[in-house]
Amino acid sequence: MSIPNLFPTTTIAIDASPNFFDCKPIFQYLVVLLLGHAVSHEAGMATAHRDEPLSKRIYMSGLLIRIRLRLGLKDATGLKEVSPLSLVQHLPSPILAPEIYRAIVDALDPQVDLDTLLTLAPVSKAFYSEAIRAIYFDVGGDISMSTKRHIGFLKSAGESPKLARLVKRYQFSMYESDRGMASTVLNLLQRTLPRLINLIHFSFTGNGVTPAGRILPFSNYHMKSFYWRGVPADEKEVSAFLLCQESITKVDTTWHDTPLHENALPYLEQLRGPVTTVIAFLRPRGKVRVLHWIPGTEDHRIILALIRTTLPAFSSIRILSFGGDAVDILLSGMMKYLQSVEILELISAKGLDLPGDAWRIPNLSVLVLSKMRGCICSVVGTNHLQMAKTMFEKNRILDRIDIVLFPTTSVRIKVSIYQ
């Protein structure tokens, strides 16, 4: 029972004890600290009071779990290092409800508390099971994870089906500095991805380094969300992959001009991308309810001409985010098809007053005003108070207007806030 080589080996030493079993009082004391409840000792075994409320049993666990256990084992020959496996095999394990172990581990953030989870894993088999589950739930979510560490993970997952089954989210980014390793990495991805059978989210950012569509397996996952930033040459393979993934409900991609099969993504609910993605993925009678249309620099007349045949598909959208140059004119040109929109984000390229006819959207309850990164103008102009007054007077359903003052790299509606 060892931690796969994605992470450094963890060792724990036990202090001033002639044998492992003398560590029992120290281990019990640690359990008391971690669980925040009394542990009694009967017949040589630590027994937890299971009848206490769960809230009491996990009291302060989120804080105290960060205590680092660093003890030392000494005998006549001096200090010895003890492997995690040996420690787990010899230390007595208290009888605790399984939800206690999970509650303690769930109080930690794998991105922030990785070292703590690695320290916790060797304490007992129960902690090992929960810690490894947390560590491998989301691999690559930490953007500082280097390509070499990704390679280590992919090799381990390829050799261990049990580890591969733990991964629910996998996010990979390739950079120009990785060009020399591109072939090795893509081969590993192509070989390992089919083994991640419980994957629910996959994210790939290629940054234009090399075509990578071949890494996508055509097996049917239970995948829910898919993020892809590749090159145009990838789209044939990506399109074939999406045709096999009926369970996907969320897609975030920059598409170009490859036609998407009409039977692909029958349950798609959330879509994010530029105008070319909107044209390729949005269809009449579709199930898309949330659309984040990434604003571009194209002239509004060109955009309206491009999406003319796609506009009827906007009739089912409930949450819409879009913008660009002359966003108020774009809005007017689309107004007929926005009857179901309840939450609208307008992203300005130059700053704007509230569009005067946004009040015409009959079901609009929340209006969000933001601006593109690099826009130095105010989100709203000098007449914003009068425009806001007009909005509220003419649209009785409108509940509030949110103004985003400091846009991030990608301003978007946080769907969870409004749903």
C-alpha positions in Angstrom: 0.0 0.0 0.0 2.3 2.7 -1.2 1.5 6.1 -2.7 2.2 6.2 -6.5 5.3 7.9 -7.7 3.6 11.1 -8.7 4.4 12.4 -5.3 7.5 12.1 -3.1 7.8 9.2 -0.7 6.6 10.0 2.8 8.3 8.5 5.9 7.3 8.8 9.5 9.6 8.0 12.4 8.5 7.1 15.9 10.3 8.6 18.9 12.0 6.8 21.8 10.1 3.6 21.7 11.6 0.0 21.8 8.8 -1.4 19.7 5.9 -0.2 17.6 3.3 -1.1 20.1 4.6 1.3 22.7 3.4 4.0 20.2 -0.2 3.3 21.1 -0.6 6.2 23.6 0.9 8.6 21.1 -1.3 7.4 18.3 -4.4 7.6 20.6 -3.5 11.2 21.5 -3.2 12.1 17.9 -6.7 10.6 17.2 -8.1 12.6 20.1 -6.6 15.8 18.6 -7.8 15.0 15.1 -11.3 14.0 16.0 -12.0 16.2 19.0 -13.8 13.6 21.0 -12.9 11.1 23.8 -11.3 7.8 22.9 -11.4 5.1 25.5 -9.0 2.2 25.8 -10.5 -1.3 26.4 -8.8 -4.6 26.1 -5.8 -3.1 24.3 -7.8 -1.4 21.6 -8.9 2.2 21.1 -12.7 2.4 20.8 -14.4 5.6 19.8 -17.7 6.8 21.3 -19.9 6.3 18.2 -23.0 7.5 19.9 -21.7 11.1 20.0 -23.1 13.5 17.4 -21.0 13.6 14.2 -20.6 17.4 14.5 -18.9 16.8 17.9 -16.7 14.0 16.6 -15.2 16.1 13.9 -15.0 19.3 15.9 -11.9 21.3 14.9 -10.8 18.5 12.5 -10.3 21.0 9.7 -7.7 22.9 11.8 -6.1 20.1 13.8 -5.5 17.8 10.8 -2.7 20.1 9.8 -0.6 19.1 12.7 2.4 17.3 11.4 3.3 14.1 13.1 7.1 13.8 13.3 8.3 11.2 15.8 11.4 9.1 16.0 12.1 5.4 16.6 15.3 4.7 18.6 16.9 1.5 19.8 20.4 0.5 20.7 21.6 1.3 17.2 20.1 4.8 17.1 17.5 6.5 14.9 15.7 4.4 12.2 13.4 5.5 9.4 10.1 3.6 9.2 8.3 3.2 5.9 4.6 4.2 5.8 3.6 0.6 5.0 5.3 -0.8 8.1 3.7 1.9 10.2 0.3 1.1 9.0 0.8 -2.6 9.5 1.9 -2.3 13.1 0.1 0.7 14.6 -3.2 -0.1 16.3 -6.2 1.4 14.4 -9.1 2.9 16.5 -12.6 1.8 15.6 -14.2 4.8 14.1 -17.2 5.4 11.9 -16.1 5.6 8.2 -17.8 9.0 7.8 -15.3 10.4 10.4 -12.3 9.6 8.2 -14.1 11.0 5.1 -15.2 14.2 7.0 -11.6 14.9 8.1 -10.2 14.4 4.6 -13.0 16.4 3.0 -12.1 19.3 5.3 -8.8 19.6 3.4 -8.2 21.2 0.0 -6.0 18.9 -2.1 -4.5 21.8 -4.0 -3.5 23.6 -0.7 -3.1 20.8 1.7 -1.4 18.2 -0.5 1.5 17.7 2.0 -1.0 17.2 4.8 -2.8 14.5 2.8 0.5 12.8 2.0 1.4 12.8 5.7 -2.1 11.6 6.7 -2.2 8.7 4.2 0.3 6.4 6.1 -1.5 6.8 9.5 -3.9 3.9 8.9 -5.6 2.0 6.1 -8.8 3.9 6.5 -7.0 7.3 6.2 -5.0 6.0 3.3 -8.1 5.1 1.4 -9.7 8.5 1.9 -6.5 10.5 1.4 -5.7 8.8 -1.9 -9.3 9.3 -3.0 -9.0 13.1 -2.4 -5.5 13.4 -3.9 -6.5 11.8 -7.2 -10.0 13.1 -7.6 -8.8 16.1 -9.6 -5.4 15.8 -11.2 -3.9 18.9 -12.9 -6.3 21.3 -11.2 -3.1 22.9 -9.7 -1.8 24.9 -12.7 1.7 24.7 -11.2 1.8 20.9 -11.9 4.7 20.5 -14.3 4.7 18.4 -17.4 7.2 16.0 -15.8 4.7 15.4 -12.9 2.0 14.8 -15.5 4.2 12.2 -17.1 4.7 10.6 -13.7 1.0 10.5 -13.1 0.2 9.1 -16.6 2.8 6.3 -16.1 1.4 5.4 -12.7 -2.3 5.5 -13.9 -1.3 3.4 -16.9 0.2 0.7 -14.6 -2.5 0.8 -11.9 -6.1 0.3 -12.8 -7.1 1.1 -9.2 -5.4 4.5 -9.3 -6.9 5.2 -12.7 -10.4 4.6 -11.4 -9.9 7.2 -8.7 -9.5 10.1 -11.2 -12.7 12.0 -11.9 -11.2 15.2 -13.3 -8.1 15.5 -15.4 -6.7 18.8 -16.7 -3.6 19.0 -18.9 -1.8 22.0 -20.4 1.1 21.9 -22.9 3.5 24.8 -23.3 6.0 25.9 -25.9 8.8 24.8 -23.6 7.3 21.2 -23.7 7.7 20.9 -27.5 10.6 18.5 -27.1 8.5 16.2 -24.9 5.3 16.6 -27.0 5.5 13.2 -28.7 6.2 11.4 -25.4 3.4 13.2 -23.6 0.8 12.6 -26.4 1.7 8.9 -26.5 1.2 8.6 -22.8 -2.1 10.5 -23.0 -3.3 8.3 -25.8 -2.5 5.1 -23.9 -3.7 6.2 -20.5 -6.9 8.2 -21.1 -9.0 5.1 -22.0 -8.0 3.7 -18.5 -9.6 6.7 -16.7 -13.0 5.1 -16.9 -14.6 7.3 -14.2 -13.6 10.6 -15.8 -16.3 13.2 -15.6 -14.3 16.2 -16.7 -11.4 16.4 -19.2 -9.5 19.6 -20.1 -6.8 19.9 -22.7 -4.9 23.2 -23.5 -2.4 22.7 -26.3 -1.4 26.4 -26.8 -0.8 25.6 -30.5 2.3 23.4 -29.8 1.2 20.5 -31.9 -1.9 18.7 -33.2 -3.2 16.5 -30.4 -6.6 15.1 -31.5 -5.3 11.6 -31.6 -5.2 11.4 -27.8 -9.0 11.2 -27.6 -10.4 7.7 -27.2 -13.7 6.9 -28.8 -15.0 4.9 -25.8 -18.2 6.1 -24.2 -17.4 7.7 -20.8 -19.8 9.1 -18.3 -18.2 12.4 -18.9 -20.1 15.6 -18.0 -17.9 18.4 -19.1 -15.2 18.9 -21.8 -12.7 21.7 -22.3 -10.5 21.8 -25.4 -8.1 24.3 -26.8 -6.2 22.8 -29.6 -5.5 23.6 -33.3 -7.8 23.4 -36.3 -6.3 20.1 -37.4 -7.7 18.5 -34.2 -11.3 19.1 -35.0 -11.9 15.9 -37.0 -10.9 13.7 -34.1 -12.6 15.9 -31.5 -15.8 15.8 -33.5 -15.7 12.0 -33.6 -15.0 11.9 -29.9 -17.9 14.1 -29.0 -20.2 11.9 -31.1 -19.5 9.1 -28.7 -20.0 11.1 -25.5 -23.8 11.3 -25.1 -23.6 12.2 -21.4 -21.7 15.5 -21.9 -23.7 18.5 -20.7 -21.0 21.2 -20.8 -18.5 22.2 -23.5 -15.9 24.9 -23.6 -13.9 25.1 -26.8 -12.7 27.4 -29.6 -14.1 25.8 -32.8 -13.3 26.7 -36.3 -15.2 25.4 -39.3 -15.4 21.6 -39.1 -19.1 20.5 -39.2 -20.3 18.8 -36.0 -22.3 15.7 -36.5 -26.0 16.4 -36.0 -26.4 13.6 -33.5 -23.5 14.7 -31.3 -24.1 16.0 -27.7 -27.9 15.5 -27.5 -27.9 16.6 -23.8 -25.7 19.7 -24.1 -26.9 22.3 -21.6 -23.9 24.8 -21.2 -21.7 26.1 -24.0 -18.8 28.5 -24.0 -16.7 29.8 -26.9 -16.4 32.4 -29.6 -18.9 33.1 -32.4 -17.6 30.1 -34.5 -18.3 27.8 -31.6 -21.8 29.2 -31.1 -22.6 28.6 -34.8 -21.2 25.0 -34.8 -22.8 23.8 -31.5 -26.0 25.7 -31.0 -29.0 24.2 -32.8 -32.8 24.7 -32.9 -34.7 22.4 -30.6 -31.5 21.9 -28.6 -31.2 21.7 -24.8 -28.6 24.5 -24.3 -29.8 26.8 -21.5 -26.6 28.6 -20.6 -24.5 30.3 -23.3 -21.3 32.2 -22.7 -20.4 33.7 -26.0 -16.8 34.9 -25.8 -16.7 38.4 -27.4 -14.4 39.0 -30.3 -13.2 42.0 -32.3 -15.3 41.4 -35.4 -17.6 44.1 -36.6 -21.1 43.7 -35.3 -22.6 43.7 -38.8 -20.4 40.7 -39.7 -21.4 38.9 -36.5 -25.1 39.4 -37.2 -24.7 38.1 -40.7 -22.8 35.0 -39.4 -25.3 34.0 -36.8 -28.4 34.8 -38.7 -29.3 31.2 -39.3 -28.4 30.3 -35.7 -30.5 32.9 -34.0 -33.7 30.7 -33.7 -31.7 28.4 -31.4 -31.3 31.3 -29.0 -35.0 30.9 -28.1 -34.2 28.3 -25.4 -31.4 30.2 -23.7 -32.1 31.2 -20.1 -28.6 32.5 -19.1 -26.7 34.5 -21.8 -23.4 36.2 -21.7 -22.1 38.0 -24.8 -20.6 41.3 -25.9 -18.0 43.0 -28.1 -18.0 46.2 -30.1 -21.4 47.9 -30.4 -22.9 45.4 -28.0 -26.1 47.5 -27.8 -26.6 47.1 -31.6 -26.0 43.4 -31.3 -28.6 43.1 -28.6 -31.2 45.0 -30.7 -30.5 42.7 -33.6 -31.0 39.6 -31.5 -33.9 40.9 -29.4 -36.6 38.8 -31.1 -34.9 35.6 -30.1 -34.2 36.4 -26.4 -37.7 35.9 -25.0 -36.6 33.2 -22.6 -33.5 34.9 -21.2 -33.7 35.5 -17.5 -30.1 36.4 -16.7 -28.1 38.6 -19.2 -24.5 39.6 -19.1 -23.3 42.3 -21.5 -19.6 42.6 -22.0 -18.5 45.9 -23.4 -15.3 46.5 -25.4 -15.4 50.3 -24.9 -17.6 51.0 -21.9 -21.3 51.7 -22.3 -24.5 53.0 -20.8 -27.2 50.5 -20.1 -28.7 49.6 -23.5 -32.0 51.4 -23.7 -34.0 48.5 -25.1 -32.7 45.7 -22.8 -35.9 46.2 -20.9 -37.8 44.7 -23.8 -36.6 41.2 -22.8 -39.8 40.0 -21.1 -38.4 37.5 -18.6 -35.2 39.4 -17.7 -34.6 39.3 -13.9 -30.9 40.0 -13.6 -28.7 42.2 -15.8 -24.9 42.0 -15.4 -22.7 44.7 -17.0 -19.0 44.0 -17.4 -16.2 44.8 -19.8 -13.5 43.1 -21.8 -10.0 42.8 -20.4 -8.1 45.9 -21.5 -11.1 48.2 -21.6 -10.1 51.3 -19.7 -13.5 53.0 -19.9 -16.2 52.9 -17.2 -18.6 50.0 -17.5 -21.5 52.5 -17.6 -21.5 56.1 -18.9 -22.6 59.4 -17.5 -26.3 58.7 -18.0 -26.3 55.4 -16.1 -28.6 56.5 -13.3 -31.3 57.6 -15.7 -30.9 54.5 -17.8 -31.2 52.3 -14.7 -34.3 54.1 -13.7 -35.8 53.6 -17.1 -34.9 49.9 -17.0 -36.7 49.3 -13.6 -39.7 51.4 -14.6 -40.3 49.6 -17.9 -39.4 46.1 -16.8 -41.3 45.1 -13.7 -39.7 41.6 -13.6 -36.1 43.0 -13.4 -34.8 42.4 -9.9 -31.3 43.9 -10.0 -28.4 45.2 -12.1 -24.9 43.9 -11.2 -21.9 45.9 -12.4 -18.5 44.2 -12.6 -15.8 46.9 -12.1 -12.7 44.8 -12.4 -12.8 42.2 -15.1 -10.7 39.1 -14.8 -9.0 37.3 -17.7 -12.4 35.9 -18.7 -15.4 37.6 -17.3 -18.3 35.2 -17.2 -21.5 34.7 -15.4 -21.1 32.4 -12.4 -24.0 30.1 -13.1 -24.1 28.7 -9.6 -24.7 32.1 -8.2 -27.8 32.7 -10.2 -29.3 29.2 -10.4 
